[in-house]
Amino acid sequence: MTTLTPEPSAVRDELEPHHAEIVSATLPLIGAKIDEITSEFYRRLFDNHPELLRNLFNRGNQAQGAQQRALAASIATFATHLVNPDLPHPSALLSRIGHKHASLGVTAEQYPIVHDNLFAAIVEVLGADTVTPEVAAAWDRVYWIMADTLIALERGLYADAGVEPGDVYRRLRVVSRVDDPSGAVLVTVRSAEPANFVAGQYVSVGVTLPDGARQLRQYSLVGVAGGTDLTFAVKPVDAVADQPAGEVSSWIRANLCVGDLLDVTVPFGDLYAGGRPDGPLVLMSAGIGVTPMVGILEFLAAEAPDTHVRVLHADRSDTAHALRERQHELIDALPNASLDLWYEDGVTGGAPGVHAGRLNLDGIELPVGARFYLCGGAGFVEAVRTQLGERSVPVDRVHCELFAPNDWLLD
């Protein structure tokens, strides 16, 4: 493929007008073929670098196509913003991706590998007659603007964490394992130094599976920062229909014991900015998305117990509700906190604040001037954001974490 490939450091933060015109004209074509392009990209990437599938990428997401769609849609979303300056800058999207990359130890040296395989896939799917040198150069510029932005962001995250780029893993010993009645597993590891993190952040955990692959997964932290212990919650994912069982979560449930060693990263994540809130909070979660919300409640109970906080959580049932007892304990410890629950499989008894069905804001009073924190699957987060929009909640007061590789959906 003939293309001008600028070095990341030489790329400006905007498209030249002639590149913007080409990208605008070809966006529909790229969009129409995006699934084919990304499938071909990952096929090439893993053929050329099989270690990436075994040791970095989530094999379950790859099997379902979720990771492919996430990469393609993120680049297309970024390109759309570049060619239409009237749209808000996708800074939140880039921040979420940057934190996830840092938590996986991604470094600048890996971006050219992605570039080369991605552009070879574009030519393979669209044909060399379509991907002229001019078209290639324009999309090359899009890629490097996005990559350069992420590289700079990730470099800053590593510096803030006090580590060299990519040097995020620490081998830590498991000092506690608690099996929650919901089926979740609470794992505590101990570090040699104080574990500083912001409420709502997560760590990546590396596990070597029976076939020798080292798979990585991200789990939200609970508990209070400052000690030497890190506690995270793992909800095992069982096989359902075309969704394979979670490899790492299933391994942890079946095998992890106190005294074992785990590869655990320093914490990352940008859901909560940290510090005492400047007003009321609304914490909204579904399923295992409760974990970063419990982390925020732990912080509030320790550092800002007078905060007005409304907690709204949806789950399949009361027995599936992870960390339910701890959530209730924290609500009771906060004098200005309230809790509403929705159970999709129905409710038993007439407990106040417990509703049947999916989370619904009809009849729920939302505090004026509140900040909203959402965490769960893509369908839940999208549905709740729509409801908040219908209630005229400003989008800049809504902060989201997705437990899925679909960050582009939030932009």
Secondary structure, DSSP 8 states (H G I E B T S, - for coil): -------GGG--SS--HHHHHHHHHHHHHHHHTHHHHHHHHHHHHHHH-HHHHHHTS-HHHHHHTHHHHHHHHHHHHHHHHHH-TTS---HHHHHHHHHHHHHHT--GGGHHHHHHHHHHHHHHHH-TTTS-HHHHHHHHHHHHHHHHHHHHHHHHHHHHHTS-TT--EEEEEEEEEEE-TTS-EEEEEE-SS-----TT-EEEEEEE-TTS-EEEEEEEEES-TTSSEEEEEE-----BTTB---HHHHHHHHH--TT-EEEEE--B--S---SS-SS-EEEEEEGGGHHHHHHHHHHHHHH-TT--EEEEEEES-TTT-TTHHHHHHHHHH-TTEEEEEEETT---S--TTEEESS---TT----TT-EEEEEE-HHHHHHHHHHHHHTT--GGGEEEEESSS-GGGG-
